[in-house]
Structures are given as C-alpha cells and as structure tokens.
Amino acid sequence: MTSRPEGAHGPGAPDVSGPTEPDEIKADIEATRDQLAATVDELSHRLDVGSRAKEGAAQAKDTVVETYRENPPVAIGAVVAVVAAVVAVVVWRSRR
C-alpha cells in the first residue's frame, strides 16, 4: 500500500512514497529532466517535416550513388526508366 499524507484519501491523493533525502530528490529531479529533454528532442525531430524530408532525400541520393558505384549500367537504366515514366505521365496528362 502506498503512503499518503495524513487526511489524503482516494485515487487523486498524491503519492509520497518517493525519495525523501535531499540528494535523492535532486537526483530524481535531474533524471526526470533528462527524460523530459529526450522526449522533447524526439518530438521536435518527428514534427520537423522539412528536416526529415531532407534526410530522406540525402539517403536516397546516397543509395543511388552507391548503386552506381557498384553497378553503373543498372543505375543508369533505373534513371532512364524513371525519366521515361515521368515524361510518359506528363505527355499523358497533357493530352487529357
């Protein structure tokens, strides 16, 4: 059973079973701050769509460059296929 302040009853009453020594309380506060900072950083990263898009583009570029270095004909063929698909879509939409 958790200990509660005298006169505090029910589910909304504060739980006082945490650290009681000042050094323990300070360490607990610091750990909580670190967790909160990490959470805020993660949320900021997830909400920064522009930055995430740039990261995705950089990763795609790195993949293409690596593929080209390993097998140039395959990379060139893939680029030609993408360009042809884009041109086909543009021509098809312009004729509609």
Biotite code that builds the C-alpha atoms (Angstrom):
import biotite.structure as struc

atoms = struc.array([
    struc.Atom([0.000, 0.000, 0.000], chain_id="A", res_id=1, res_name="MET", atom_name="CA", element="C"),
    struc.Atom([1.351, 3.458, -0.836], chain_id="A", res_id=2, res_name="THR", atom_name="CA", element="C"),
    struc.Atom([1.749, 6.029, 1.878], chain_id="A", res_id=3, res_name="SER", atom_name="CA", element="C"),
    struc.Atom([-0.265, 9.230, 1.588], chain_id="A", res_id=4, res_name="ARG", atom_name="CA", element="C"),
    struc.Atom([-0.211, 12.427, 3.604], chain_id="A", res_id=5, res_name="PRO", atom_name="CA", element="C"),
    struc.Atom([-2.449, 12.429, 6.620], chain_id="A", res_id=6, res_name="GLU", atom_name="CA", element="C"),
    struc.Atom([-6.010, 13.162, 5.606], chain_id="A", res_id=7, res_name="GLY", atom_name="CA", element="C"),
    struc.Atom([-5.382, 12.450, 1.880], chain_id="A", res_id=8, res_name="ALA", atom_name="CA", element="C"),
    struc.Atom([-7.689, 9.730, 0.602], chain_id="A", res_id=9, res_name="HIS", atom_name="CA", element="C"),
    struc.Atom([-8.800, 8.421, -2.765], chain_id="A", res_id=10, res_name="GLY", atom_name="CA", element="C"),
    struc.Atom([-7.244, 7.998, -6.231], chain_id="A", res_id=11, res_name="PRO", atom_name="CA", element="C"),
    struc.Atom([-6.430, 11.706, -6.683], chain_id="A", res_id=12, res_name="GLY", atom_name="CA", element="C"),
    struc.Atom([-4.386, 11.955, -3.497], chain_id="A", res_id=13, res_name="ALA", atom_name="CA", element="C"),
    struc.Atom([-0.636, 12.461, -4.006], chain_id="A", res_id=14, res_name="PRO", atom_name="CA", element="C"),
    struc.Atom([1.704, 9.517, -3.529], chain_id="A", res_id=15, res_name="ASP", atom_name="CA", element="C"),
    struc.Atom([4.572, 10.370, -1.182], chain_id="A", res_id=16, res_name="VAL", atom_name="CA", element="C"),
    struc.Atom([6.461, 7.073, -1.385], chain_id="A", res_id=17, res_name="SER", atom_name="CA", element="C"),
    struc.Atom([9.300, 8.600, -3.468], chain_id="A", res_id=18, res_name="GLY", atom_name="CA", element="C"),
    struc.Atom([12.755, 9.620, -2.294], chain_id="A", res_id=19, res_name="PRO", atom_name="CA", element="C"),
    struc.Atom([12.959, 11.501, 0.981], chain_id="A", res_id=20, res_name="THR", atom_name="CA", element="C"),
    struc.Atom([16.600, 12.585, 1.238], chain_id="A", res_id=21, res_name="GLU", atom_name="CA", element="C"),
    struc.Atom([17.522, 15.901, -0.460], chain_id="A", res_id=22, res_name="PRO", atom_name="CA", element="C"),
    struc.Atom([20.290, 14.295, -2.552], chain_id="A", res_id=23, res_name="ASP", atom_name="CA", element="C"),
    struc.Atom([17.907, 11.544, -3.697], chain_id="A", res_id=24, res_name="GLU", atom_name="CA", element="C"),
    struc.Atom([15.260, 14.118, -4.571], chain_id="A", res_id=25, res_name="ILE", atom_name="CA", element="C"),
    struc.Atom([17.791, 16.161, -6.580], chain_id="A", res_id=26, res_name="LYS", atom_name="CA", element="C"),
    struc.Atom([18.955, 13.037, -8.430], chain_id="A", res_id=27, res_name="ALA", atom_name="CA", element="C"),
    struc.Atom([15.322, 12.087, -9.151], chain_id="A", res_id=28, res_name="ASP", atom_name="CA", element="C"),
    struc.Atom([14.592, 15.594, -10.465], chain_id="A", res_id=29, res_name="ILE", atom_name="CA", element="C"),
    struc.Atom([17.694, 15.505, -12.685], chain_id="A", res_id=30, res_name="GLU", atom_name="CA", element="C"),
    struc.Atom([16.740, 12.091, -14.101], chain_id="A", res_id=31, res_name="ALA", atom_name="CA", element="C"),
    struc.Atom([13.231, 13.367, -14.800], chain_id="A", res_id=32, res_name="THR", atom_name="CA", element="C"),
    struc.Atom([14.642, 16.440, -16.553], chain_id="A", res_id=33, res_name="ARG", atom_name="CA", element="C"),
    struc.Atom([16.886, 14.247, -18.711], chain_id="A", res_id=34, res_name="ASP", atom_name="CA", element="C"),
    struc.Atom([13.925, 12.052, -19.680], chain_id="A", res_id=35, res_name="GLN", atom_name="CA", element="C"),
    struc.Atom([11.802, 15.093, -20.466], chain_id="A", res_id=36, res_name="LEU", atom_name="CA", element="C"),
    struc.Atom([14.576, 16.649, -22.576], chain_id="A", res_id=37, res_name="ALA", atom_name="CA", element="C"),
    struc.Atom([14.968, 13.422, -24.560], chain_id="A", res_id=38, res_name="ALA", atom_name="CA", element="C"),
    struc.Atom([11.206, 13.263, -25.115], chain_id="A", res_id=39, res_name="THR", atom_name="CA", element="C"),
    struc.Atom([11.055, 16.884, -26.287], chain_id="A", res_id=40, res_name="VAL", atom_name="CA", element="C"),
    struc.Atom([14.001, 16.323, -28.645], chain_id="A", res_id=41, res_name="ASP", atom_name="CA", element="C"),
    struc.Atom([12.326, 13.246, -30.150], chain_id="A", res_id=42, res_name="GLU", atom_name="CA", element="C"),
    struc.Atom([9.019, 15.067, -30.615], chain_id="A", res_id=43, res_name="LEU", atom_name="CA", element="C"),
    struc.Atom([10.781, 18.055, -32.179], chain_id="A", res_id=44, res_name="SER", atom_name="CA", element="C"),
    struc.Atom([12.555, 15.753, -34.616], chain_id="A", res_id=45, res_name="HIS", atom_name="CA", element="C"),
    struc.Atom([9.328, 13.963, -35.545], chain_id="A", res_id=46, res_name="ARG", atom_name="CA", element="C"),
    struc.Atom([7.485, 17.246, -36.135], chain_id="A", res_id=47, res_name="LEU", atom_name="CA", element="C"),
    struc.Atom([10.247, 18.821, -38.262], chain_id="A", res_id=48, res_name="ASP", atom_name="CA", element="C"),
    struc.Atom([8.924, 17.627, -41.626], chain_id="A", res_id=49, res_name="VAL", atom_name="CA", element="C"),
    struc.Atom([11.355, 19.692, -43.691], chain_id="A", res_id=50, res_name="GLY", atom_name="CA", element="C"),
    struc.Atom([14.366, 18.255, -41.932], chain_id="A", res_id=51, res_name="SER", atom_name="CA", element="C"),
    struc.Atom([13.033, 14.716, -42.242], chain_id="A", res_id=52, res_name="ARG", atom_name="CA", element="C"),
    struc.Atom([12.404, 15.234, -45.971], chain_id="A", res_id=53, res_name="ALA", atom_name="CA", element="C"),
    struc.Atom([15.982, 16.440, -46.444], chain_id="A", res_id=54, res_name="LYS", atom_name="CA", element="C"),
    struc.Atom([17.274, 13.393, -44.550], chain_id="A", res_id=55, res_name="GLU", atom_name="CA", element="C"),
    struc.Atom([15.198, 11.101, -46.781], chain_id="A", res_id=56, res_name="GLY", atom_name="CA", element="C"),
    struc.Atom([16.473, 12.811, -49.920], chain_id="A", res_id=57, res_name="ALA", atom_name="CA", element="C"),
    struc.Atom([20.066, 12.520, -48.715], chain_id="A", res_id=58, res_name="ALA", atom_name="CA", element="C"),
    struc.Atom([19.585, 8.822, -48.001], chain_id="A", res_id=59, res_name="GLN", atom_name="CA", element="C"),
    struc.Atom([18.063, 8.262, -51.446], chain_id="A", res_id=60, res_name="ALA", atom_name="CA", element="C"),
    struc.Atom([20.966, 10.097, -53.072], chain_id="A", res_id=61, res_name="LYS", atom_name="CA", element="C"),
    struc.Atom([23.478, 8.016, -51.110], chain_id="A", res_id=62, res_name="ASP", atom_name="CA", element="C"),
    struc.Atom([21.694, 4.834, -52.212], chain_id="A", res_id=63, res_name="THR", atom_name="CA", element="C"),
    struc.Atom([21.773, 5.888, -55.883], chain_id="A", res_id=64, res_name="VAL", atom_name="CA", element="C"),
    struc.Atom([25.460, 6.849, -55.694], chain_id="A", res_id=65, res_name="VAL", atom_name="CA", element="C"),
    struc.Atom([26.326, 3.554, -54.000], chain_id="A", res_id=66, res_name="GLU", atom_name="CA", element="C"),
    struc.Atom([24.341, 1.572, -56.570], chain_id="A", res_id=67, res_name="THR", atom_name="CA", element="C"),
    struc.Atom([26.063, 3.455, -59.409], chain_id="A", res_id=68, res_name="TYR", atom_name="CA", element="C"),
    struc.Atom([29.497, 2.695, -57.961], chain_id="A", res_id=69, res_name="ARG", atom_name="CA", element="C"),
    struc.Atom([28.659, -0.996, -57.617], chain_id="A", res_id=70, res_name="GLU", atom_name="CA", element="C"),
    struc.Atom([26.919, -1.453, -60.981], chain_id="A", res_id=71, res_name="ASN", atom_name="CA", element="C"),
    struc.Atom([26.788, 1.600, -63.293], chain_id="A", res_id=72, res_name="PRO", atom_name="CA", element="C"),
    struc.Atom([24.609, 0.063, -66.053], chain_id="A", res_id=73, res_name="PRO", atom_name="CA", element="C"),
    struc.Atom([21.855, -0.842, -63.581], chain_id="A", res_id=74, res_name="VAL", atom_name="CA", element="C"),
    struc.Atom([21.880, 2.665, -62.071], chain_id="A", res_id=75, res_name="ALA", atom_name="CA", element="C"),
    struc.Atom([21.813, 4.310, -65.491], chain_id="A", res_id=76, res_name="ILE", atom_name="CA", element="C"),
    struc.Atom([18.968, 2.013, -66.568], chain_id="A", res_id=77, res_name="GLY", atom_name="CA", element="C"),
    struc.Atom([16.984, 2.901, -63.456], chain_id="A", res_id=78, res_name="ALA", atom_name="CA", element="C"),
    struc.Atom([17.454, 6.637, -64.045], chain_id="A", res_id=79, res_name="VAL", atom_name="CA", element="C"),
    struc.Atom([16.412, 6.274, -67.696], chain_id="A", res_id=80, res_name="VAL", atom_name="CA", element="C"),
    struc.Atom([13.316, 4.307, -66.615], chain_id="A", res_id=81, res_name="ALA", atom_name="CA", element="C"),
    struc.Atom([12.318, 6.973, -64.078], chain_id="A", res_id=82, res_name="VAL", atom_name="CA", element="C"),
    struc.Atom([12.814, 9.777, -66.611], chain_id="A", res_id=83, res_name="VAL", atom_name="CA", element="C"),
    struc.Atom([10.790, 7.863, -69.205], chain_id="A", res_id=84, res_name="ALA", atom_name="CA", element="C"),
    struc.Atom([7.987, 7.301, -66.696], chain_id="A", res_id=85, res_name="ALA", atom_name="CA", element="C"),
    struc.Atom([7.897, 10.998, -65.798], chain_id="A", res_id=86, res_name="VAL", atom_name="CA", element="C"),
    struc.Atom([7.839, 12.009, -69.463], chain_id="A", res_id=87, res_name="VAL", atom_name="CA", element="C"),
    struc.Atom([5.070, 9.484, -70.157], chain_id="A", res_id=88, res_name="ALA", atom_name="CA", element="C"),
    struc.Atom([2.952, 10.845, -67.318], chain_id="A", res_id=89, res_name="VAL", atom_name="CA", element="C"),
    struc.Atom([3.475, 14.445, -68.453], chain_id="A", res_id=90, res_name="VAL", atom_name="CA", element="C"),
    struc.Atom([2.540, 13.596, -72.052], chain_id="A", res_id=91, res_name="VAL", atom_name="CA", element="C"),
    struc.Atom([-0.474, 11.539, -70.947], chain_id="A", res_id=92, res_name="TRP", atom_name="CA", element="C"),
    struc.Atom([-1.762, 14.343, -68.689], chain_id="A", res_id=93, res_name="ARG", atom_name="CA", element="C"),
    struc.Atom([-1.261, 16.991, -71.346], chain_id="A", res_id=94, res_name="SER", atom_name="CA", element="C"),
    struc.Atom([-3.434, 15.002, -73.811], chain_id="A", res_id=95, res_name="ARG", atom_name="CA", element="C"),
    struc.Atom([-6.352, 14.629, -71.399], chain_id="A", res_id=96, res_name="ARG", atom_name="CA", element="C"),
])
